[in-house]
Amino acid sequence: MTTTTKTMTCQQLGGPCDHEHTGATADEVINLQDQHLKAAIAAGDETHREAADAMAGRWKRPIAGMKWYRQAKKDFAALPASSLSS
């Protein structure tokens, strides 16, 4: 079975680093970004705090958050795909 995936970096999703997130959907990559931000802060990396606060704030302000979400999905859709065989 072949799965098509795409990769976005933390920075492409509003964060400060080049950590790569690979997933089959934009939602999967966004979820990985959320986990990455939380893990980075838990490990003491304060450079990710602003992005994590922004991510949390998006869910508290749905209209503004949807603008970011739609843009992230659009950016994901525009990326070239790679294939993984399982």
KOLZA-890208 format. One line per 5 residues: number of its first residue (from 1); their letters; for each residue x, y, z of N, C-alpha, C. Coordinates in nm, 4 decimals, always signed. Last residue first. Example, Ala and Ser with C-alpha at 12.3 -4.5 7.8 and 13.67 -1.06 7.14 Angstrom:
<sites>
2	sa	+1.2850/-0.2250/+0.7080/+1.3670/-0.1060/+0.7140/+1.2900/+0.0030/+0.7870; +1.3190/-0.5690/+0.7800/+1.2300/-0.4500/+0.7800/+1.3200/-0.3300/+0.7800
</sites>
This chain:
<sites>
86	sslss	+0.4064/+0.0968/+0.2490/+0.3996/+0.0245/+0.3764/+0.3816/-0.1226/+0.3523; +0.5680/+0.3733/+0.1044/+0.5141/+0.2391/+0.0877/+0.5134/+0.1699/+0.2227; +0.4928/+0.7066/+0.0486/+0.5512/+0.6112/+0.1419/+0.4872/+0.4758/+0.1160; +0.5564/+0.9803/-0.1638/+0.4868/+0.8546/-0.1388/+0.5660/+0.7678/-0.0429; +0.4872/+1.3305/-0.1525/+0.5828/+1.2199/-0.1607/+0.5046/+1.0940/-0.1253
81	aplaa	+0.3760/+1.6306/-0.3154/+0.3529/+1.5089/-0.2387/+0.4678/+1.4116/-0.2546; +0.4341/+1.9799/-0.2758/+0.4498/+1.8570/-0.3530/+0.4313/+1.7349/-0.2613; +0.1731/+2.2007/-0.1502/+0.3028/+2.1340/-0.1391/+0.3116/+2.0123/-0.2318; -0.0821/+2.2978/-0.1526/+0.0090/+2.3450/-0.2580/+0.1444/+2.2746/-0.2565; -0.1984/+2.1965/+0.0772/-0.2447/+2.1465/-0.0525/-0.1492/+2.1834/-0.1654
76	fdkka	-0.0710/+2.3563/+0.2699/-0.0460/+2.2122/+0.2654/-0.0830/+2.1562/+0.1288; -0.1876/+2.6050/+0.2140/-0.0428/+2.5886/+0.2013/-0.0055/+2.4409/+0.1903; -0.4528/+2.5404/+0.2806/-0.4201/+2.5831/+0.1442/-0.2703/+2.5650/+0.1183; -0.4257/+2.4870/+0.5527/-0.4743/+2.3815/+0.4633/-0.4405/+2.4135/+0.3179; -0.3414/+2.7401/+0.6384/-0.2537/+2.6244/+0.6597/-0.2956/+2.5097/+0.5670
71	qrywk	-0.5716/+2.8903/+0.5741/-0.4440/+2.9196/+0.5079/-0.3475/+2.8021/+0.5219; -0.7598/+2.7763/+0.7464/-0.7802/+2.7685/+0.6009/-0.6506/+2.7935/+0.5259; -0.6361/+2.8468/+0.9935/-0.6583/+2.7069/+0.9578/-0.6766/+2.6902/+0.8068; -0.6496/+3.1266/+0.9922/-0.5190/+3.0602/+0.9971/-0.5321/+2.9160/+0.9465; -0.9306/+3.1495/+0.9883/-0.8506/+3.2132/+0.8828/-0.7131/+3.1462/+0.8763
66	mgaip	-1.0036/+3.0235/+1.2227/-1.0394/+2.9609/+1.0954/-0.9614/+3.0221/+0.9796; -0.9178/+3.2074/+1.4145/-0.8525/+3.0773/+1.4043/-0.8820/+3.0082/+1.2727; -1.1021/+3.4105/+1.3851/-0.9624/+3.4372/+1.3510/-0.8871/+3.3056/+1.3317; -1.3246/+3.2558/+1.4744/-1.3259/+3.3233/+1.3438/-1.1835/+3.3517/+1.2980; -1.2562/+3.1463/+1.7346/-1.2832/+3.0625/+1.6176/-1.2778/+3.1334/+1.4829
61	rkwrg	-1.0588/+3.1808/+1.9689/-1.1154/+3.2819/+1.8793/-1.1429/+3.2140/+1.7450; -0.9628/+2.9534/+2.0860/-1.0464/+3.0406/+2.1690/-1.1146/+3.1489/+2.0861; -0.8034/+2.8424/+1.9002/-0.9214/+2.7641/+1.9358/-1.0151/+2.8478/+2.0223; -0.6011/+3.0299/+1.8909/-0.6837/+3.0076/+1.7714/-0.8115/+2.9333/+1.8056; -0.4656/+3.0098/+2.1313/-0.5568/+3.1211/+2.1101/-0.6478/+3.1032/+1.9899
56	amada	-0.2984/+2.7932/+2.0838/-0.4056/+2.7806/+2.1831/-0.5099/+2.8901/+2.1627; -0.1297/+2.9145/+1.8936/-0.2062/+2.7945/+1.8588/-0.3237/+2.7778/+1.9554; -0.0172/+3.1206/+2.0455/-0.0973/+3.1546/+1.9277/-0.1852/+3.0360/+1.8877; +0.1232/+2.9670/+2.2304/+0.0166/+3.0555/+2.2778/-0.0757/+3.0946/+2.1621; +0.3047/+2.8488/+2.0543/+0.2107/+2.7647/+2.1290/+0.0943/+2.8481/+2.1810
51	aerht	+0.4487/+3.0717/+1.9662/+0.3725/+2.9928/+1.8686/+0.2690/+2.9048/+1.9389; +0.5636/+3.1504/+2.2120/+0.4771/+3.2425/+2.1376/+0.3898/+3.1664/+2.0380; +0.7215/+2.9187/+2.2831/+0.6072/+2.9631/+2.3641/+0.5114/+3.0533/+2.2855; +0.9508/+2.8422/+2.1578/+0.8257/+2.7921/+2.1009/+0.7019/+2.8452/+2.1735; +1.1557/+2.9333/+2.3096/+1.1408/+2.9943/+2.1765/+1.0101/+2.9509/+2.1101
46	edgaa	+1.1776/+2.7844/+2.5383/+1.0864/+2.8979/+2.5423/+1.0693/+2.9661/+2.4061; +1.2147/+2.4737/+2.6075/+1.2448/+2.5577/+2.4915/+1.1430/+2.6708/+2.4821; +1.1611/+2.2860/+2.8033/+1.2288/+2.4088/+2.8416/+1.2636/+2.5023/+2.7273; +1.0086/+2.0749/+2.7425/+1.1524/+2.0468/+2.7507/+1.2326/+2.1735/+2.7833; +0.7648/+2.1963/+2.7161/+0.7836/+2.1066/+2.8308/+0.9311/+2.0739/+2.8522
41	iaakl	+0.8118/+2.3188/+2.4698/+0.7994/+2.4006/+2.5905/+0.8207/+2.3161/+2.7151; +0.8159/+2.0912/+2.3054/+0.9307/+2.1815/+2.3098/+0.9271/+2.2664/+2.4364; +0.5595/+1.9845/+2.3428/+0.6774/+1.9087/+2.3853/+0.8000/+1.9985/+2.3982; +0.3989/+2.1870/+2.2282/+0.3824/+2.1505/+2.3689/+0.5052/+2.0769/+2.4218; +0.4933/+2.1781/+1.9623/+0.5034/+2.3013/+2.0411/+0.4942/+2.2704/+2.1904
36	hqdql	+0.4264/+1.9127/+1.8908/+0.5662/+1.9577/+1.8885/+0.5840/+2.0821/+1.9756; +0.1457/+1.9181/+1.9014/+0.2209/+1.8291/+1.9903/+0.3668/+1.8746/+2.0027; +0.1007/+2.1026/+1.6926/+0.0518/+2.1301/+1.8278/+0.1285/+2.0460/+1.9296; +0.2115/+1.9603/+1.4780/+0.2682/+2.0888/+1.5178/+0.2272/+2.1229/+1.6610; +0.0353/+1.7443/+1.4628/+0.1759/+1.7192/+1.4954/+0.2452/+1.8473/+1.5406
31	nived	-0.1933/+1.8868/+1.3835/-0.1922/+1.8172/+1.5127/-0.0486/+1.7872/+1.5572; -0.1073/+1.9654/+1.1298/-0.1390/+2.0673/+1.2300/-0.1386/+2.0058/+1.3696; -0.0868/+1.7140/+1.0075/+0.0330/+1.7961/+1.0237/+0.0107/+1.9049/+1.1292; -0.3568/+1.6367/+1.0093/-0.2556/+1.5533/+1.0741/-0.1293/+1.6351/+1.1035; -0.4726/+1.8364/+0.8534/-0.5117/+1.8211/+0.9935/-0.4095/+1.7387/+1.0717
26	atagt	-0.3636/+1.7851/+0.6040/-0.3261/+1.9081/+0.6739/-0.3598/+1.8966/+0.8216; -0.2627/+1.4394/+0.5719/-0.3596/+1.5485/+0.5636/-0.3049/+1.6711/+0.6361; -0.0489/+1.2740/+0.6022/-0.1316/+1.2529/+0.4838/-0.2323/+1.3660/+0.4640; +0.2624/+1.4239/+0.7120/+0.1337/+1.3606/+0.7291/+0.0584/+1.3509/+0.5987; +0.5371/+1.5392/+0.8933/+0.4913/+1.4723/+0.7715/+0.3598/+1.4015/+0.7995
21	hehdc	+0.7194/+1.8095/+0.9996/+0.6019/+1.7288/+1.0303/+0.5536/+1.6701/+0.8984; +1.0446/+1.9123/+1.1006/+0.9517/+1.8717/+0.9950/+0.8405/+1.7829/+1.0484; +1.1885/+2.2010/+1.2395/+1.1410/+2.0638/+1.2646/+1.0334/+2.0297/+1.1617; +1.2944/+2.4542/+1.2276/+1.2864/+2.3789/+1.1020/+1.2392/+2.2343/+1.1210; +1.1184/+2.6985/+1.4383/+1.2276/+2.6084/+1.3993/+1.1991/+2.5337/+1.2690
16	pgglq	+0.9102/+2.8597/+1.5417/+1.0432/+2.9172/+1.5245/+1.1500/+2.8258/+1.4646; +0.5799/+2.8516/+1.3773/+0.6759/+2.8288/+1.4853/+0.8144/+2.8795/+1.4506; +0.4038/+2.8630/+1.1658/+0.4074/+2.9737/+1.2598/+0.5038/+2.9591/+1.3750; +0.4310/+2.6647/+0.9841/+0.3061/+2.6661/+1.0601/+0.3079/+2.7715/+1.1706; +0.6841/+2.6922/+0.8918/+0.5755/+2.7129/+0.7957/+0.4395/+2.7238/+0.8655
11	qctmt	+0.8217/+2.6131/+1.1256/+0.8241/+2.7525/+1.0830/+0.7116/+2.7837/+0.9833; +0.7846/+2.3392/+1.1250/+0.7327/+2.4178/+1.2367/+0.7205/+2.5638/+1.1934; +0.7180/+2.2418/+0.7836/+0.8035/+2.2663/+0.8991/+0.7280/+2.3428/+1.0064; +0.5524/+1.9731/+0.6223/+0.5587/+2.1158/+0.6542/+0.6492/+2.1302/+0.7771; +0.5057/+1.7319/+0.3712/+0.5822/+1.7754/+0.4872/+0.5783/+1.9270/+0.4996
6	ktttt	+0.2775/+1.4729/+0.2772/+0.3405/+1.6022/+0.2542/+0.4080/+1.6441/+0.3836; +0.2040/+1.1541/+0.1237/+0.2231/+1.2435/+0.2367/+0.2843/+1.3752/+0.1903; +0.0254/+0.8754/+0.0228/+0.0807/+1.0031/-0.0190/+0.0879/+1.0947/+0.1022; +0.1024/+0.5381/+0.0569/+0.0357/+0.6529/+0.1161/+0.1041/+0.7796/+0.0679; +0.0520/+0.2224/-0.0800/+0.1267/+0.3467/-0.0874/+0.0420/+0.4596/-0.0302
1	m	+0.0845/-0.1182/+0.0000/+0.0000/+0.0000/+0.0000/+0.0886/+0.1240/+0.0000
</sites>
